[in-house]
Amino acid sequence: MPHALIVEDDPNSLSGLSAILAADGFSVDTATTLAEARAALTRFIPDVVLVDLNLPDGSGLDLLHNLPAQPPGGALPVIVMTGNATVESAIEGLRQGIWDYLLKPVNIPRLRSLLARIPRPYELTEEVRALRSTLRDLGHFGGLLGRSSAIQHVYDLIEHTAPTEAAVLIYGESGTGKKVAARTLHEMSRRRKGPFVSFDCAAANETSNRSMESLMFGHERGAFAGAENREPGLLEQAGGGTLFLDQIDALPLTQQEALLRALDSQTFMRVGGSNKIVTDFRLLAATRLPVKEAVADGKLREDLFLRLNASSIALPPLRDRGDDIALLAEHFVDELNRENHVSGITSGAPKRVSPDFIRECLATEWPGNVRELRERVRRAYHASGDVIETLRADEQSGAGGRGLNGSSVQVTVGTALADVEDMLIRATLEAVGGTRHRAATLLGISPKTLYNKLQRMKLE
């Protein structure tokens, strides 16, 4: 049975919390002061600590210094309770390593949601930790791959941050794997059985007819013209799980403010609604801009940045990851071999890479980082025989540079770049028989980007 320590000086609150935790399967010890709590911690190591922020002999945060550094199950979850939470107190608590905080009067469903994610003693075993350590040595960490010191530092940060409920800011250049890092955080967290909802703030206007406010918070039926049904927003969809907002600096400032309010109050309202809804999601956000630059330019609210930056992870560019480039290139080739085998495209020996191919990968700058490496490897793979000799195999496979049976586009000097792009897209689609995924691959863009460009071309 998991064990809880509740530190609360109000007898009614203490009694109520004790009853809730006991009903949820916890054995409970209580304390009314920091001194009593410190004495209790010398007798046992609890599985969770609930502590009031304001106690007769000091701040509940002071108790963090008395917690065991390495309890048997890993980081010890600490939930701080407060009747007057501010952004500053929340940030300070997150920096000191608390798991989450609750506003008083405590919302019981939210408390129970948190308690449900407290690991029972049998859930974290030595075997699981040993397996994770072995995989790290091999370069595997969730969806991330690499053995360099730069990426190992990222693994350390994720491992430290994942078990908490803290909001996290992930930043790095385009293509460094911010979404993969976010999903890894989710899968290593106590919310891993809940949904992982990913949303690109920069692409919102291209992918939905709903307003940003409706997308974020949902709307009630009749909230505006065309609102024929109640629709949940991202915060509701991520309930019990994780919400990942990519390119958060592209989120309008009004919605940034509303998001921060929802984080602070732990409630929100749907557009056109009158009832407050309790939030139960963990926020992960990403930006490719230097964070201080985004704040200075007015693209990211400073108060939201401060909340997110209490826990932050910087992803290194691929050029700083040394031999990870070769490891990733070989991994992508292995993936393609498996895809071909499963789809029945080939039943022969899998394709191999030559030493020259690996040297070429290591010598390339990769401004587009891991995403560019994956795409270049895919193109070289499809243009090569049994052995991939060069990254430029697709350029050598036929006239026109992409193996399209001599197809070409003739451009007159002075033609507008937008018109050249449209001509190239149409010619590439025609050359591949209208297959959008293949055309996107040859053009070096994602299928989603190609779709958006085609939509624009139709409008024009």
C-alpha beads as a LAMMPS data file, in Angstrom:
LAMMPS data file: protein, C-alpha beads

460 atoms
459 bonds

1 atom types
1 bond types

-500.0 500.0 xlo xhi
-500.0 500.0 ylo yhi
-500.0 500.0 zlo zhi

Masses

1 110.0

Atoms # bond

1 1 1 0.000 0.000 0.000
2 1 1 1.423 3.438 -0.946
3 1 1 2.038 5.824 1.930
4 1 1 1.280 9.567 2.127
5 1 1 2.455 12.344 4.416
6 1 1 0.041 15.288 4.751
7 1 1 1.396 18.509 6.282
8 1 1 -1.486 20.876 7.059
9 1 1 -2.192 23.065 10.105
10 1 1 -5.945 23.428 9.520
11 1 1 -7.644 20.508 11.323
12 1 1 -10.686 20.392 9.018
13 1 1 -8.548 20.326 5.873
14 1 1 -6.247 17.754 7.434
15 1 1 -9.156 15.482 8.327
16 1 1 -10.752 15.814 4.878
17 1 1 -7.527 15.148 2.993
18 1 1 -6.753 12.144 5.179
19 1 1 -10.159 10.653 4.389
20 1 1 -9.747 11.182 0.637
21 1 1 -6.307 9.575 0.526
22 1 1 -7.400 6.665 2.698
23 1 1 -10.367 6.074 0.379
24 1 1 -7.959 6.052 -2.581
25 1 1 -5.838 3.296 -1.059
26 1 1 -3.127 5.243 0.784
27 1 1 -1.957 4.795 4.329
28 1 1 -1.600 8.249 5.864
29 1 1 0.638 10.051 8.355
30 1 1 -0.064 13.674 9.271
31 1 1 1.843 16.675 10.589
32 1 1 0.732 20.211 11.433
33 1 1 4.137 21.931 11.360
34 1 1 7.436 21.690 9.531
35 1 1 9.053 20.342 12.692
36 1 1 6.560 17.485 12.928
37 1 1 6.969 16.734 9.219
38 1 1 10.766 16.591 9.514
39 1 1 10.445 14.205 12.446
40 1 1 8.091 11.992 10.412
41 1 1 10.571 11.872 7.520
42 1 1 13.220 10.418 9.827
43 1 1 10.902 7.456 10.488
44 1 1 9.760 6.614 6.912
45 1 1 9.943 7.624 3.239
46 1 1 6.433 8.362 1.904
47 1 1 5.299 7.774 -1.674
48 1 1 3.760 11.264 -1.854
49 1 1 3.830 14.437 0.261
50 1 1 0.984 16.972 0.395
51 1 1 2.162 20.140 2.115
52 1 1 0.514 23.497 2.797
53 1 1 2.534 26.449 1.514
54 1 1 1.955 28.502 4.666
55 1 1 2.680 26.696 7.943
56 1 1 3.062 28.086 11.485
57 1 1 6.850 27.614 11.472
58 1 1 7.683 28.472 7.846
59 1 1 7.019 27.828 4.166
60 1 1 6.033 24.369 2.986
61 1 1 8.751 24.691 0.341
62 1 1 11.336 24.553 3.148
63 1 1 10.430 20.888 3.615
64 1 1 11.910 20.067 0.201
65 1 1 15.411 20.277 1.688
66 1 1 14.575 17.427 4.078
67 1 1 13.280 14.983 1.474
68 1 1 15.430 11.971 0.506
69 1 1 17.532 12.659 -2.585
70 1 1 17.063 9.180 -4.033
71 1 1 14.011 7.383 -2.650
72 1 1 13.444 3.815 -3.871
73 1 1 10.941 4.806 -6.575
74 1 1 12.868 7.762 -7.959
75 1 1 11.883 11.432 -7.446
76 1 1 9.440 11.850 -4.540
77 1 1 6.184 13.557 -5.680
78 1 1 5.441 16.689 -3.639
79 1 1 2.093 18.475 -4.031
80 1 1 1.961 21.981 -2.575
81 1 1 -1.408 23.370 -1.438
82 1 1 -2.010 27.106 -1.304
83 1 1 -4.855 29.542 -1.036
84 1 1 -3.040 32.403 -2.760
85 1 1 -0.933 30.994 -5.585
86 1 1 0.908 33.484 -7.754
87 1 1 2.998 33.012 -10.860
88 1 1 6.086 33.760 -8.742
89 1 1 5.272 31.148 -6.088
90 1 1 4.445 28.536 -8.731
91 1 1 7.701 29.181 -10.592
92 1 1 9.704 29.048 -7.375
93 1 1 8.064 25.768 -6.419
94 1 1 8.679 24.212 -9.817
95 1 1 12.305 25.302 -9.741
96 1 1 12.735 23.655 -6.362
97 1 1 11.336 20.398 -7.708
98 1 1 7.710 20.153 -6.570
99 1 1 5.480 17.851 -8.592
100 1 1 2.400 20.088 -8.747
101 1 1 0.380 22.538 -6.674
102 1 1 -3.321 22.732 -5.789
103 1 1 -5.412 25.811 -5.062
104 1 1 -7.469 25.919 -1.890
105 1 1 -10.190 24.894 -1.416
106 1 1 -8.711 21.751 -2.954
107 1 1 -10.546 20.479 -6.022
108 1 1 -11.167 16.836 -5.101
109 1 1 -11.416 15.404 -8.670
110 1 1 -8.118 17.061 -9.565
111 1 1 -6.473 15.764 -6.383
112 1 1 -7.682 12.248 -7.152
113 1 1 -6.411 12.574 -10.710
114 1 1 -2.963 13.390 -9.322
115 1 1 -3.100 10.571 -6.783
116 1 1 -3.970 8.099 -9.530
117 1 1 -0.586 8.845 -11.093
118 1 1 1.405 8.199 -7.932
119 1 1 3.419 5.050 -8.674
120 1 1 2.658 2.121 -6.435
121 1 1 5.766 0.489 -4.951
122 1 1 5.593 -2.477 -7.332
123 1 1 5.386 -0.318 -10.470
124 1 1 9.012 0.912 -10.515
125 1 1 11.349 -2.055 -10.286
126 1 1 15.088 -2.443 -10.537
127 1 1 14.594 -4.416 -13.752
128 1 1 12.854 -1.476 -15.456
129 1 1 15.595 0.947 -14.419
130 1 1 18.299 -1.494 -15.548
131 1 1 16.625 -1.919 -18.945
132 1 1 16.358 1.845 -19.401
133 1 1 20.039 2.233 -18.537
134 1 1 21.004 -0.448 -21.067
135 1 1 18.959 1.224 -23.804
136 1 1 20.618 4.571 -23.041
137 1 1 24.025 2.987 -23.487
138 1 1 22.880 1.755 -26.903
139 1 1 21.704 5.240 -27.822
140 1 1 17.943 4.692 -27.456
141 1 1 15.850 6.907 -25.188
142 1 1 12.125 6.796 -25.899
143 1 1 11.748 8.068 -29.441
144 1 1 15.134 9.802 -29.338
145 1 1 18.334 8.295 -30.691
146 1 1 21.969 9.205 -30.058
147 1 1 24.999 8.565 -27.881
148 1 1 26.765 11.946 -27.992
149 1 1 27.307 13.901 -24.784
150 1 1 25.060 16.668 -26.158
151 1 1 22.034 14.378 -26.529
152 1 1 22.818 12.463 -23.323
153 1 1 22.438 15.774 -21.475
154 1 1 18.953 16.051 -23.003
155 1 1 18.178 12.516 -21.785
156 1 1 19.219 13.556 -18.267
157 1 1 16.901 16.571 -18.341
158 1 1 13.961 14.526 -19.629
159 1 1 14.545 11.811 -17.046
160 1 1 14.612 14.412 -14.273
161 1 1 11.595 16.387 -15.538
162 1 1 9.271 13.657 -16.845
163 1 1 8.011 12.376 -13.441
164 1 1 6.909 15.883 -12.395
165 1 1 3.812 17.819 -13.443
166 1 1 5.833 20.924 -14.368
167 1 1 5.189 22.718 -17.650
168 1 1 8.235 22.417 -19.918
169 1 1 9.638 24.609 -22.693
170 1 1 11.559 22.778 -25.418
171 1 1 13.589 24.904 -27.781
172 1 1 15.887 24.212 -30.689
173 1 1 16.402 24.787 -34.388
174 1 1 13.926 23.489 -36.942
175 1 1 14.240 19.736 -37.389
176 1 1 16.012 18.974 -34.094
177 1 1 13.187 16.749 -32.833
178 1 1 11.138 18.924 -30.479
179 1 1 7.942 16.924 -30.974
180 1 1 9.825 13.637 -30.474
181 1 1 11.296 15.005 -27.240
182 1 1 7.825 16.099 -26.085
183 1 1 6.354 12.665 -26.780
184 1 1 9.258 11.043 -24.932
185 1 1 8.542 13.282 -21.928
186 1 1 4.907 12.202 -22.056
187 1 1 5.713 8.492 -22.374
188 1 1 8.087 8.642 -19.408
189 1 1 5.627 10.592 -17.239
190 1 1 2.869 9.405 -14.957
191 1 1 0.423 10.650 -17.598
192 1 1 1.640 8.170 -20.224
193 1 1 -1.686 6.283 -20.203
194 1 1 -3.523 9.518 -21.042
195 1 1 -3.701 11.253 -24.437
196 1 1 -0.820 13.097 -26.072
197 1 1 -2.363 16.026 -27.963
198 1 1 -0.050 17.879 -30.337
199 1 1 -0.915 21.225 -31.922
200 1 1 1.137 23.452 -34.228
201 1 1 0.205 27.046 -33.375
202 1 1 1.762 28.386 -36.587
203 1 1 -0.286 26.101 -38.844
204 1 1 -3.621 26.638 -37.063
205 1 1 -5.026 29.101 -39.586
206 1 1 -4.230 26.733 -42.464
207 1 1 -5.747 23.609 -40.930
208 1 1 -8.961 24.779 -39.242
209 1 1 -11.848 27.167 -39.769
210 1 1 -12.344 27.581 -36.008
211 1 1 -11.033 30.585 -34.119
212 1 1 -7.930 30.110 -32.016
213 1 1 -9.965 30.705 -28.855
214 1 1 -12.372 27.919 -29.851
215 1 1 -9.503 25.593 -30.774
216 1 1 -7.856 26.119 -27.406
217 1 1 -10.843 26.166 -25.058
218 1 1 -13.708 24.680 -27.069
219 1 1 -17.134 26.241 -27.577
220 1 1 -20.757 25.696 -26.646
221 1 1 -23.536 25.159 -29.147
222 1 1 -24.716 28.511 -30.475
223 1 1 -21.636 30.351 -29.205
224 1 1 -21.221 31.944 -32.634
225 1 1 -22.555 31.612 -36.158
226 1 1 -21.966 28.083 -37.375
227 1 1 -21.475 26.595 -33.897
228 1 1 -24.104 23.890 -34.311
229 1 1 -22.633 21.560 -31.680
230 1 1 -20.550 21.743 -28.550
231 1 1 -16.893 21.166 -29.481
232 1 1 -14.114 20.376 -27.008
233 1 1 -10.910 22.395 -27.187
234 1 1 -7.319 21.289 -26.860
235 1 1 -7.330 21.655 -23.075
236 1 1 -10.238 19.215 -22.781
237 1 1 -8.861 16.803 -25.367
238 1 1 -5.638 16.584 -23.361
239 1 1 -7.481 15.856 -20.108
240 1 1 -5.571 13.308 -18.043
241 1 1 -2.637 13.557 -20.439
242 1 1 -0.280 16.027 -22.093
243 1 1 -0.827 19.035 -24.369
244 1 1 2.090 19.893 -26.665
245 1 1 1.954 23.339 -28.279
246 1 1 4.556 23.614 -31.029
247 1 1 5.741 27.095 -32.080
248 1 1 3.997 28.630 -29.079
249 1 1 5.410 32.023 -30.040
250 1 1 2.920 31.948 -32.954
251 1 1 -0.014 31.713 -30.520
252 1 1 -1.797 35.110 -30.381
253 1 1 -0.945 37.072 -27.240
254 1 1 -4.580 37.078 -26.086
255 1 1 -4.611 33.276 -26.126
256 1 1 -1.221 33.178 -24.407
257 1 1 -2.726 35.258 -21.612
258 1 1 -5.803 33.006 -21.429
259 1 1 -3.590 29.901 -21.355
260 1 1 -1.568 31.335 -18.472
261 1 1 -4.796 32.123 -16.599
262 1 1 -5.928 28.528 -17.086
263 1 1 -2.608 27.269 -15.726
264 1 1 -2.797 29.574 -12.706
265 1 1 -6.459 29.008 -11.810
266 1 1 -6.538 25.384 -13.033
267 1 1 -9.885 26.154 -14.681
268 1 1 -11.172 27.545 -17.989
269 1 1 -14.474 28.195 -19.781
270 1 1 -15.554 27.202 -23.268
271 1 1 -16.407 30.008 -25.702
272 1 1 -20.046 30.902 -25.019
273 1 1 -20.018 28.947 -21.772
274 1 1 -20.772 30.051 -18.222
275 1 1 -19.444 27.099 -16.205
276 1 1 -15.814 26.732 -15.212
277 1 1 -14.138 23.471 -16.202
278 1 1 -11.289 22.049 -14.130
279 1 1 -8.069 21.545 -16.094
280 1 1 -6.180 18.281 -15.928
281 1 1 -3.376 18.431 -18.459
282 1 1 0.367 18.920 -18.487
283 1 1 1.659 21.630 -20.799
284 1 1 4.703 21.141 -22.995
285 1 1 5.597 23.918 -25.422
286 1 1 8.235 24.411 -28.095
287 1 1 9.802 27.247 -30.039
288 1 1 12.505 27.362 -32.668
289 1 1 13.323 31.023 -31.944
290 1 1 15.882 31.965 -29.292
291 1 1 13.553 32.342 -26.312
292 1 1 14.797 35.740 -25.118
293 1 1 14.484 37.015 -28.681
294 1 1 10.863 35.837 -28.846
295 1 1 10.116 37.704 -25.602
296 1 1 11.996 40.843 -26.692
297 1 1 10.132 40.873 -30.031
298 1 1 6.790 40.632 -28.251
299 1 1 5.947 37.210 -29.724
300 1 1 5.967 35.432 -26.364
301 1 1 4.547 36.882 -23.163
302 1 1 7.232 37.239 -20.524
303 1 1 5.029 35.854 -17.735
304 1 1 4.202 32.757 -19.813
305 1 1 7.882 32.358 -20.668
306 1 1 8.806 32.533 -16.973
307 1 1 6.254 29.829 -16.140
308 1 1 7.501 27.548 -18.936
309 1 1 11.177 28.282 -18.440
310 1 1 11.093 26.978 -14.866
311 1 1 11.747 23.643 -16.609
312 1 1 13.359 23.941 -20.037
313 1 1 15.172 21.645 -22.453
314 1 1 17.437 22.871 -25.259
315 1 1 17.860 20.442 -28.157
316 1 1 21.312 20.565 -29.790
317 1 1 21.652 21.013 -33.572
318 1 1 22.733 17.899 -35.437
319 1 1 26.105 19.467 -36.356
320 1 1 26.996 19.434 -32.628
321 1 1 26.198 15.753 -32.151
322 1 1 29.248 14.144 -33.777
323 1 1 28.885 10.442 -34.581
324 1 1 25.156 10.556 -33.871
325 1 1 24.829 11.558 -37.523
326 1 1 26.095 8.136 -38.655
327 1 1 23.967 6.350 -36.045
328 1 1 20.845 8.174 -37.221
329 1 1 21.587 7.620 -40.933
330 1 1 21.978 3.864 -40.423
331 1 1 18.823 3.820 -38.279
332 1 1 16.816 5.511 -41.056
333 1 1 18.108 2.978 -43.608
334 1 1 17.067 0.151 -41.256
335 1 1 13.591 1.700 -41.001
336 1 1 13.286 1.862 -44.784
337 1 1 14.422 -1.751 -45.114
338 1 1 11.721 -2.807 -42.653
339 1 1 9.070 -0.737 -44.449
340 1 1 9.958 -2.333 -47.790
341 1 1 9.918 -5.817 -46.292
342 1 1 6.549 -5.340 -44.572
343 1 1 4.959 -3.817 -47.679
344 1 1 6.334 -6.615 -49.859
345 1 1 8.266 -4.235 -52.119
346 1 1 11.350 -6.402 -51.735
347 1 1 11.992 -9.891 -50.461
348 1 1 15.735 -9.883 -51.059
349 1 1 18.619 -8.791 -48.879
350 1 1 18.214 -5.405 -47.146
351 1 1 20.105 -2.450 -48.543
352 1 1 23.444 -1.577 -46.972
353 1 1 25.396 1.657 -46.624
354 1 1 28.967 2.132 -47.820
355 1 1 31.763 3.769 -45.799
356 1 1 31.776 6.621 -48.330
357 1 1 28.076 7.237 -47.645
358 1 1 28.726 7.471 -43.888
359 1 1 31.709 9.791 -44.395
360 1 1 29.576 12.023 -46.600
361 1 1 26.868 12.166 -43.925
362 1 1 29.415 13.126 -41.268
363 1 1 30.910 15.841 -43.489
364 1 1 27.545 17.549 -44.178
365 1 1 26.456 20.589 -42.134
366 1 1 22.743 19.638 -41.945
367 1 1 21.115 23.061 -41.493
368 1 1 17.760 21.241 -41.440
369 1 1 19.040 18.911 -38.693
370 1 1 17.529 15.439 -38.141
371 1 1 14.520 16.106 -40.365
372 1 1 16.792 16.985 -43.295
373 1 1 18.999 13.943 -42.673
374 1 1 15.982 11.637 -42.683
375 1 1 14.693 13.095 -45.945
376 1 1 18.071 12.987 -47.708
377 1 1 18.616 9.383 -46.616
378 1 1 15.149 8.430 -47.873
379 1 1 15.801 9.974 -51.288
380 1 1 19.214 8.330 -51.591
381 1 1 17.736 4.988 -50.513
382 1 1 15.064 4.970 -53.214
383 1 1 17.583 6.018 -55.893
384 1 1 20.214 3.384 -54.970
385 1 1 20.791 -0.289 -55.614
386 1 1 21.778 -2.852 -53.001
387 1 1 24.429 -0.519 -51.562
388 1 1 23.864 3.181 -50.873
389 1 1 27.094 4.801 -52.018
390 1 1 26.267 8.497 -51.764
391 1 1 23.741 10.989 -50.420
392 1 1 23.513 12.371 -53.953
393 1 1 22.277 9.118 -55.496
394 1 1 18.955 10.746 -56.380
395 1 1 20.785 13.551 -58.226
396 1 1 22.695 11.022 -60.307
397 1 1 19.726 8.820 -61.181
398 1 1 18.484 10.744 -64.194
399 1 1 18.181 14.041 -66.005
400 1 1 16.475 16.780 -64.037
401 1 1 18.225 15.716 -60.866
402 1 1 15.489 13.583 -59.297
403 1 1 15.102 10.517 -61.528
404 1 1 11.913 11.691 -63.209
405 1 1 12.670 10.208 -66.631
406 1 1 14.042 13.423 -68.010
407 1 1 11.138 15.634 -66.943
408 1 1 12.165 19.266 -66.680
409 1 1 10.818 22.747 -66.145
410 1 1 11.893 25.605 -68.400
411 1 1 12.022 28.963 -66.644
412 1 1 12.556 32.375 -68.195
413 1 1 14.878 34.728 -66.365
414 1 1 12.798 37.260 -64.454
415 1 1 9.908 34.893 -63.670
416 1 1 8.508 35.515 -60.191
417 1 1 9.698 32.982 -57.618
418 1 1 6.111 32.139 -56.619
419 1 1 5.310 31.290 -60.249
420 1 1 8.443 29.146 -60.532
421 1 1 7.385 27.248 -57.411
422 1 1 3.907 26.630 -58.842
423 1 1 5.365 25.389 -62.131
424 1 1 7.749 23.038 -60.341
425 1 1 4.992 21.622 -58.126
426 1 1 2.714 20.952 -61.122
427 1 1 5.517 19.374 -63.165
428 1 1 6.597 17.147 -60.271
429 1 1 3.030 15.960 -59.638
430 1 1 2.613 15.185 -63.327
431 1 1 5.923 13.276 -63.407
432 1 1 4.917 11.032 -60.486
433 1 1 1.385 10.425 -61.696
434 1 1 -0.261 12.711 -59.137
435 1 1 1.082 10.883 -56.065
436 1 1 1.330 13.687 -53.537
437 1 1 3.493 11.845 -51.003
438 1 1 6.083 10.974 -53.678
439 1 1 5.967 14.521 -55.054
440 1 1 6.512 15.976 -51.569
441 1 1 9.500 13.669 -51.060
442 1 1 11.093 14.763 -54.351
443 1 1 10.439 18.430 -53.611
444 1 1 12.031 18.097 -50.156
445 1 1 8.928 19.223 -48.249
446 1 1 6.366 17.477 -46.047
447 1 1 3.084 16.186 -47.549
448 1 1 1.255 18.668 -45.291
449 1 1 3.264 21.586 -46.703
450 1 1 2.583 20.389 -50.260
451 1 1 -1.144 20.156 -49.470
452 1 1 -1.153 23.738 -48.132
453 1 1 0.669 24.996 -51.243
454 1 1 -1.842 23.238 -53.515
455 1 1 -4.721 24.812 -51.580
456 1 1 -3.128 28.224 -52.066
457 1 1 -2.666 27.576 -55.777
458 1 1 -6.373 26.672 -56.099
459 1 1 -7.397 29.910 -54.370
460 1 1 -5.208 31.943 -56.672

Bonds

1 1 1 2
2 1 2 3
3 1 3 4
4 1 4 5
5 1 5 6
6 1 6 7
7 1 7 8
8 1 8 9
9 1 9 10
10 1 10 11
11 1 11 12
12 1 12 13
13 1 13 14
14 1 14 15
15 1 15 16
16 1 16 17
17 1 17 18
18 1 18 19
19 1 19 20
20 1 20 21
21 1 21 22
22 1 22 23
23 1 23 24
24 1 24 25
25 1 25 26
26 1 26 27
27 1 27 28
28 1 28 29
29 1 29 30
30 1 30 31
31 1 31 32
32 1 32 33
33 1 33 34
34 1 34 35
35 1 35 36
36 1 36 37
37 1 37 38
38 1 38 39
39 1 39 40
40 1 40 41
41 1 41 42
42 1 42 43
43 1 43 44
44 1 44 45
45 1 45 46
46 1 46 47
47 1 47 48
48 1 48 49
49 1 49 50
50 1 50 51
51 1 51 52
52 1 52 53
53 1 53 54
54 1 54 55
55 1 55 56
56 1 56 57
57 1 57 58
58 1 58 59
59 1 59 60
60 1 60 61
61 1 61 62
62 1 62 63
63 1 63 64
64 1 64 65
65 1 65 66
66 1 66 67
67 1 67 68
68 1 68 69
69 1 69 70
70 1 70 71
71 1 71 72
72 1 72 73
73 1 73 74
74 1 74 75
75 1 75 76
76 1 76 77
77 1 77 78
78 1 78 79
79 1 79 80
80 1 80 81
81 1 81 82
82 1 82 83
83 1 83 84
84 1 84 85
85 1 85 86
86 1 86 87
87 1 87 88
88 1 88 89
89 1 89 90
90 1 90 91
91 1 91 92
92 1 92 93
93 1 93 94
94 1 94 95
95 1 95 96
96 1 96 97
97 1 97 98
98 1 98 99
99 1 99 100
100 1 100 101
101 1 101 102
102 1 102 103
103 1 103 104
104 1 104 105
105 1 105 106
106 1 106 107
107 1 107 108
108 1 108 109
109 1 109 110
110 1 110 111
111 1 111 112
112 1 112 113
113 1 113 114
114 1 114 115
115 1 115 116
116 1 116 117
117 1 117 118
118 1 118 119
119 1 119 120
120 1 120 121
121 1 121 122
122 1 122 123
123 1 123 124
124 1 124 125
125 1 125 126
126 1 126 127
127 1 127 128
128 1 128 129
129 1 129 130
130 1 130 131
131 1 131 132
132 1 132 133
133 1 133 134
134 1 134 135
135 1 135 136
136 1 136 137
137 1 137 138
138 1 138 139
139 1 139 140
140 1 140 141
141 1 141 142
142 1 142 143
143 1 143 144
144 1 144 145
145 1 145 146
146 1 146 147
147 1 147 148
148 1 148 149
149 1 149 150
150 1 150 151
151 1 151 152
152 1 152 153
153 1 153 154
154 1 154 155
155 1 155 156
156 1 156 157
157 1 157 158
158 1 158 159
159 1 159 160
160 1 160 161
161 1 161 162
162 1 162 163
163 1 163 164
164 1 164 165
165 1 165 166
166 1 166 167
167 1 167 168
168 1 168 169
169 1 169 170
170 1 170 171
171 1 171 172
172 1 172 173
173 1 173 174
174 1 174 175
175 1 175 176
176 1 176 177
177 1 177 178
178 1 178 179
179 1 179 180
180 1 180 181
181 1 181 182
182 1 182 183
183 1 183 184
184 1 184 185
185 1 185 186
186 1 186 187
187 1 187 188
188 1 188 189
189 1 189 190
190 1 190 191
191 1 191 192
192 1 192 193
193 1 193 194
194 1 194 195
195 1 195 196
196 1 196 197
197 1 197 198
198 1 198 199
199 1 199 200
200 1 200 201
201 1 201 202
202 1 202 203
203 1 203 204
204 1 204 205
205 1 205 206
206 1 206 207
207 1 207 208
208 1 208 209
209 1 209 210
210 1 210 211
211 1 211 212
212 1 212 213
213 1 213 214
214 1 214 215
215 1 215 216
216 1 216 217
217 1 217 218
218 1 218 219
219 1 219 220
220 1 220 221
221 1 221 222
222 1 222 223
223 1 223 224
224 1 224 225
225 1 225 226
226 1 226 227
227 1 227 228
228 1 228 229
229 1 229 230
230 1 230 231
231 1 231 232
232 1 232 233
233 1 233 234
234 1 234 235
235 1 235 236
236 1 236 237
237 1 237 238
238 1 238 239
239 1 239 240
240 1 240 241
241 1 241 242
242 1 242 243
243 1 243 244
244 1 244 245
245 1 245 246
246 1 246 247
247 1 247 248
248 1 248 249
249 1 249 250
250 1 250 251
251 1 251 252
252 1 252 253
253 1 253 254
254 1 254 255
255 1 255 256
256 1 256 257
257 1 257 258
258 1 258 259
259 1 259 260
260 1 260 261
261 1 261 262
262 1 262 263
263 1 263 264
264 1 264 265
265 1 265 266
266 1 266 267
267 1 267 268
268 1 268 269
269 1 269 270
270 1 270 271
271 1 271 272
272 1 272 273
273 1 273 274
274 1 274 275
275 1 275 276
276 1 276 277
277 1 277 278
278 1 278 279
279 1 279 280
280 1 280 281
281 1 281 282
282 1 282 283
283 1 283 284
284 1 284 285
285 1 285 286
286 1 286 287
287 1 287 288
288 1 288 289
289 1 289 290
290 1 290 291
291 1 291 292
292 1 292 293
293 1 293 294
294 1 294 295
295 1 295 296
296 1 296 297
297 1 297 298
298 1 298 299
299 1 299 300
300 1 300 301
301 1 301 302
302 1 302 303
303 1 303 304
304 1 304 305
305 1 305 306
306 1 306 307
307 1 307 308
308 1 308 309
309 1 309 310
310 1 310 311
311 1 311 312
312 1 312 313
313 1 313 314
314 1 314 315
315 1 315 316
316 1 316 317
317 1 317 318
318 1 318 319
319 1 319 320
320 1 320 321
321 1 321 322
322 1 322 323
323 1 323 324
324 1 324 325
325 1 325 326
326 1 326 327
327 1 327 328
328 1 328 329
329 1 329 330
330 1 330 331
331 1 331 332
332 1 332 333
333 1 333 334
334 1 334 335
335 1 335 336
336 1 336 337
337 1 337 338
338 1 338 339
339 1 339 340
340 1 340 341
341 1 341 342
342 1 342 343
343 1 343 344
344 1 344 345
345 1 345 346
346 1 346 347
347 1 347 348
348 1 348 349
349 1 349 350
350 1 350 351
351 1 351 352
352 1 352 353
353 1 353 354
354 1 354 355
355 1 355 356
356 1 356 357
357 1 357 358
358 1 358 359
359 1 359 360
360 1 360 361
361 1 361 362
362 1 362 363
363 1 363 364
364 1 364 365
365 1 365 366
366 1 366 367
367 1 367 368
368 1 368 369
369 1 369 370
370 1 370 371
371 1 371 372
372 1 372 373
373 1 373 374
374 1 374 375
375 1 375 376
376 1 376 377
377 1 377 378
378 1 378 379
379 1 379 380
380 1 380 381
381 1 381 382
382 1 382 383
383 1 383 384
384 1 384 385
385 1 385 386
386 1 386 387
387 1 387 388
388 1 388 389
389 1 389 390
390 1 390 391
391 1 391 392
392 1 392 393
393 1 393 394
394 1 394 395
395 1 395 396
396 1 396 397
397 1 397 398
398 1 398 399
399 1 399 400
400 1 400 401
401 1 401 402
402 1 402 403
403 1 403 404
404 1 404 405
405 1 405 406
406 1 406 407
407 1 407 408
408 1 408 409
409 1 409 410
410 1 410 411
411 1 411 412
412 1 412 413
413 1 413 414
414 1 414 415
415 1 415 416
416 1 416 417
417 1 417 418
418 1 418 419
419 1 419 420
420 1 420 421
421 1 421 422
422 1 422 423
423 1 423 424
424 1 424 425
425 1 425 426
426 1 426 427
427 1 427 428
428 1 428 429
429 1 429 430
430 1 430 431
431 1 431 432
432 1 432 433
433 1 433 434
434 1 434 435
435 1 435 436
436 1 436 437
437 1 437 438
438 1 438 439
439 1 439 440
440 1 440 441
441 1 441 442
442 1 442 443
443 1 443 444
444 1 444 445
445 1 445 446
446 1 446 447
447 1 447 448
448 1 448 449
449 1 449 450
450 1 450 451
451 1 451 452
452 1 452 453
453 1 453 454
454 1 454 455
455 1 455 456
456 1 456 457
457 1 457 458
458 1 458 459
459 1 459 460
